[in-house]
Amino acid sequence: MPDDGLPFPETTHELALDPEVLARELAQELLGDPLDEIDSATPSSSDVAAECDLGITLLKGGREERLQGLRIFCEHRDPRAIPLLLPLLEAGCPIVRMSAVYALGRNPSPLAVEPLLGLLAADDNGYVRKAVAWSLGNYPDAPVLNPLMRALEVDIAAVRLWAASSLADAGATGMAKADPAAAQLLLSLRIDSEPAVRSNSAWSLGRLYSDLVAPRQQEVVEILLHTMLQDADPGVRDEARLALEQLEQPEVLERLQTLVDEGLIS
């Protein structure tokens, strides 16, 4: 799944704060976007308990201590943190809200679903909505499908990127969810102006393929093939090809080999 973890450039009217100012604050306060390190975190079991104990204490402190505690729970899971994280979704500081959202993505709770959806729909800060789009991928059994589809359709690029990725998880709980998720992803793959959003849409379509009915599977294959050959961005073309290869469908692999033999792809 392509993403460098950095927010896409956004105009000042799209964010409550100037994005360059907020980016500097993030660097100073949080040493970067918490999402940059979530997936690469490999804590040792011997240290996790002590770090979580510290995190609980920090979340009960002042602003600086809370930020340090939030950082811990962006990496580790501990149910004790949830009652302390939920109120921070209403914090006035967007850095705190964003970090609390990421922490509740790492520590999913049914109690967080409604406030997270509220933030995705109404928070005026793009960094916060981006965090929500990522976190909702960890709530596949909650009613997150339609909100993520809408975010993929109408929000700013950074939010659309993570909405596309999270739809792979939100839609992978059965055909009833997979089909509308795939329909929205196919549309974004065809028309979204941002290459990274198209790339993530291709990636998610590959993930959803096995949950789709045969006619939709065929549509996915045809659109991915078209994208592989025609998209203006080489990264999107590569992602579409990788998605096709990972389907491991003999007829699809045969078509790819034919395109290689004809010199249309290398």
C-alpha positions as CSV (number, residue, x, y, z in Angstrom):
1,M,0.0,0.0,0.0
2,P,1.7,3.2,-1.1
3,D,2.0,6.1,1.4
4,D,4.9,8.0,2.8
5,G,2.9,8.8,5.9
6,L,3.2,12.6,5.3
7,P,0.1,14.7,4.8
8,F,-0.7,15.9,1.3
9,P,-0.4,19.6,0.7
10,E,-3.7,21.3,1.6
11,T,-4.8,24.9,1.1
12,T,-5.3,27.0,4.2
13,H,-9.1,27.2,3.6
14,E,-9.3,23.4,3.9
15,L,-7.6,23.3,7.4
16,A,-8.4,25.2,10.5
17,L,-4.6,25.9,10.9
18,D,-2.1,26.7,8.2
19,P,-0.7,23.2,7.3
20,E,3.0,24.3,7.5
21,V,2.4,25.8,11.0
22,L,0.7,22.6,12.1
23,A,3.4,20.4,10.6
24,R,6.0,22.3,12.6
25,E,4.0,21.9,15.7
26,L,3.6,18.2,15.0
27,A,7.4,17.9,14.6
28,Q,8.1,19.8,17.8
29,E,5.3,18.3,20.0
30,L,5.1,14.8,18.7
31,L,8.3,14.3,16.7
32,G,6.2,13.6,13.6
33,D,2.8,12.2,12.6
34,P,2.0,9.2,14.9
35,L,0.9,7.3,11.8
36,D,4.4,7.2,10.5
37,E,5.5,4.8,13.2
38,I,2.4,2.8,14.1
39,D,2.8,0.0,11.6
40,S,6.5,-0.3,12.2
41,A,6.2,-0.6,16.0
42,T,7.7,-3.8,17.3
43,P,7.6,-3.5,21.1
44,S,9.3,-6.1,23.3
45,S,6.9,-7.8,25.8
46,S,9.1,-7.2,28.7
47,D,9.0,-3.4,28.3
48,V,5.4,-2.9,27.2
49,A,3.7,-3.2,30.6
50,A,6.0,-0.7,32.2
51,E,5.6,1.7,29.2
52,C,1.8,1.4,29.4
53,D,1.9,2.1,33.1
54,L,3.9,5.2,32.4
55,G,1.4,6.1,29.6
56,I,-1.6,5.9,32.0
57,T,0.2,8.2,34.4
58,L,1.1,10.7,31.7
59,L,-2.5,10.8,30.3
60,K,-3.6,12.1,33.7
61,G,-1.1,14.9,33.7
62,G,-0.9,18.3,32.0
63,R,-0.8,18.9,28.2
64,E,2.8,18.0,27.7
65,E,2.4,14.8,29.7
66,R,-0.8,13.9,27.8
67,L,1.0,14.2,24.5
68,Q,3.7,11.9,25.7
69,G,1.1,9.4,26.9
70,L,-0.8,9.6,23.6
71,R,2.4,8.8,21.8
72,I,2.7,5.6,23.9
73,F,-0.8,4.5,23.1
74,C,-0.4,5.1,19.4
75,E,2.0,2.2,19.6
76,H,0.7,0.0,22.4
77,R,-2.7,-1.5,23.4
78,D,-4.0,-1.3,26.9
79,P,-7.8,-1.2,27.8
80,R,-7.0,1.0,30.8
81,A,-6.2,3.9,28.4
82,I,-9.6,4.0,26.7
83,P,-11.5,6.0,29.4
84,L,-8.7,8.5,29.3
85,L,-8.5,8.7,25.5
86,L,-12.2,9.2,24.8
87,P,-12.5,12.7,26.4
88,L,-9.4,13.9,24.4
89,L,-11.4,13.5,21.2
90,E,-13.1,16.8,22.2
91,A,-9.8,18.6,23.0
92,G,-9.5,22.1,21.6
93,C,-6.0,21.4,20.4
94,P,-6.0,19.6,17.0
95,I,-2.7,17.9,17.9
96,V,-4.3,16.3,20.9
97,R,-7.4,15.3,19.0
98,M,-5.4,13.8,16.2
99,S,-3.2,11.8,18.5
100,A,-6.2,10.6,20.5
101,V,-7.7,9.4,17.3
102,Y,-4.6,7.4,16.3
103,A,-4.5,6.0,19.8
104,L,-8.1,4.8,19.6
105,G,-7.2,3.2,16.2
106,R,-4.5,1.3,18.0
107,N,-6.9,0.6,21.0
108,P,-10.3,0.1,19.3
109,S,-13.4,0.5,21.5
110,P,-17.1,0.4,20.7
111,L,-17.4,3.6,22.7
112,A,-15.2,5.4,20.3
113,V,-17.2,4.7,17.1
114,E,-19.7,7.5,17.4
115,P,-17.3,10.3,18.3
116,L,-14.8,9.1,15.6
117,L,-17.6,9.3,13.0
118,G,-18.5,12.7,14.3
119,L,-15.0,13.9,13.8
120,L,-14.8,12.5,10.3
121,A,-18.0,14.3,9.3
122,A,-17.4,17.6,11.1
123,D,-13.9,18.2,12.3
124,D,-12.5,21.3,10.5
125,N,-8.9,20.0,10.6
126,G,-7.7,17.8,7.8
127,Y,-5.0,16.1,9.9
128,V,-7.7,15.0,12.4
129,R,-9.9,13.7,9.7
130,K,-7.0,11.9,8.1
131,A,-6.3,10.2,11.4
132,V,-10.0,9.1,11.7
133,A,-9.9,7.7,8.2
134,W,-7.0,5.5,9.2
135,S,-8.4,4.5,12.6
136,L,-11.8,3.4,11.3
137,G,-10.1,0.7,9.3
138,N,-9.7,-1.0,12.8
139,Y,-13.5,-0.9,13.3
140,P,-14.7,-3.1,10.4
141,D,-17.7,-4.4,12.3
142,A,-19.0,-0.9,13.2
143,P,-21.1,1.2,10.8
144,V,-18.1,2.8,9.2
145,L,-18.6,1.8,5.5
146,N,-20.8,4.6,4.3
147,P,-18.8,7.4,6.1
148,L,-15.5,6.1,4.6
149,M,-17.1,5.9,1.2
150,R,-18.3,9.5,1.5
151,A,-14.8,10.6,2.7
152,L,-13.3,8.9,-0.3
153,E,-15.7,10.7,-2.5
154,V,-15.6,14.3,-1.2
155,D,-12.7,14.9,1.3
156,I,-9.2,16.3,0.8
157,A,-6.5,14.1,-0.7
158,A,-4.9,13.0,2.6
159,V,-8.2,11.8,4.0
160,R,-9.2,10.2,0.7
161,L,-5.9,8.2,0.7
162,W,-6.6,6.6,4.1
163,A,-10.3,6.2,3.4
164,A,-9.4,4.1,0.4
165,S,-7.1,1.9,2.4
166,S,-9.6,1.5,5.3
167,L,-12.3,0.4,2.9
168,A,-10.3,-2.7,2.3
169,D,-10.9,-3.6,6.0
170,A,-14.4,-2.2,6.3
171,G,-15.6,-4.0,3.2
172,A,-13.9,-7.4,3.9
173,T,-16.6,-8.6,6.3
174,G,-18.9,-10.0,3.6
175,M,-20.3,-9.5,0.1
176,A,-22.9,-7.0,1.4
177,K,-20.2,-4.5,2.4
178,A,-17.6,-5.6,-0.2
179,D,-19.6,-4.7,-3.2
180,P,-20.4,-1.0,-2.4
181,A,-16.9,-0.5,-1.1
182,A,-15.5,-1.9,-4.4
183,A,-17.9,0.3,-6.4
184,Q,-16.6,3.4,-4.7
185,L,-13.0,2.3,-5.0
186,L,-13.5,1.6,-8.7
187,L,-14.8,5.1,-9.2
188,S,-11.9,6.6,-7.4
189,L,-9.5,4.5,-9.4
190,R,-10.9,6.0,-12.5
191,I,-11.4,9.6,-11.6
192,D,-9.5,10.7,-8.5
193,S,-7.0,13.4,-9.3
194,E,-4.4,12.3,-6.7
195,P,-2.1,9.4,-7.8
196,A,-1.7,8.1,-4.3
197,V,-5.4,7.8,-3.8
198,R,-5.7,5.9,-7.0
199,S,-2.8,3.6,-5.9
200,N,-4.5,2.9,-2.6
201,S,-7.8,2.3,-4.4
202,A,-6.1,-0.3,-6.6
203,W,-4.5,-1.9,-3.5
204,S,-7.8,-2.1,-1.7
205,L,-9.6,-3.6,-4.7
206,G,-7.1,-6.4,-4.7
207,R,-7.8,-7.0,-1.0
208,L,-11.5,-7.1,-1.6
209,Y,-11.5,-9.3,-4.7
210,S,-12.2,-12.6,-3.0
211,D,-15.3,-11.1,-1.2
212,L,-16.9,-10.0,-4.5
213,V,-19.4,-11.7,-6.7
214,A,-18.2,-12.9,-10.1
215,P,-19.5,-9.9,-12.2
216,R,-17.9,-7.4,-9.9
217,Q,-14.6,-9.5,-9.8
218,Q,-14.5,-9.3,-13.6
219,E,-15.1,-5.5,-13.5
220,V,-12.3,-5.2,-11.0
221,V,-9.9,-7.1,-13.2
222,E,-10.8,-5.1,-16.3
223,I,-10.4,-1.7,-14.6
224,L,-7.1,-2.8,-13.0
225,L,-5.9,-3.9,-16.4
226,H,-7.0,-0.6,-18.0
227,T,-5.3,1.3,-15.1
228,M,-2.1,-0.7,-15.5
229,L,-1.9,0.2,-19.2
230,Q,-3.4,3.7,-19.3
231,D,-2.9,5.6,-16.0
232,A,-0.7,8.7,-16.4
233,D,1.2,7.9,-13.2
234,P,3.8,5.1,-13.2
235,G,3.3,4.4,-9.5
236,V,-0.4,3.8,-10.1
237,R,0.3,1.6,-13.0
238,D,2.7,-0.5,-10.9
239,E,0.2,-0.8,-8.0
240,A,-2.5,-1.9,-10.4
241,R,-0.2,-4.6,-11.9
242,L,0.8,-5.8,-8.4
243,A,-2.9,-6.0,-7.4
244,L,-3.6,-8.2,-10.5
245,E,-0.6,-10.4,-9.8
246,Q,-1.6,-11.0,-6.2
247,L,-5.1,-12.2,-7.2
248,E,-3.3,-15.4,-8.3
249,Q,-6.0,-16.1,-10.9
250,P,-4.6,-18.2,-13.7
251,E,-6.6,-16.4,-16.4
252,V,-5.5,-13.0,-15.1
253,L,-1.8,-14.1,-15.0
254,E,-2.2,-15.5,-18.5
255,R,-3.5,-12.1,-19.7
256,L,-0.5,-10.4,-18.1
257,Q,1.9,-12.8,-19.7
258,T,0.3,-12.0,-23.1
259,L,0.8,-8.3,-22.5
260,V,4.4,-9.0,-21.7
261,D,4.8,-11.1,-24.9
262,E,3.3,-8.4,-26.9
263,G,5.7,-5.8,-25.5
264,L,2.9,-3.7,-23.9
265,I,4.4,-4.2,-20.4
266,S,7.8,-5.3,-19.4
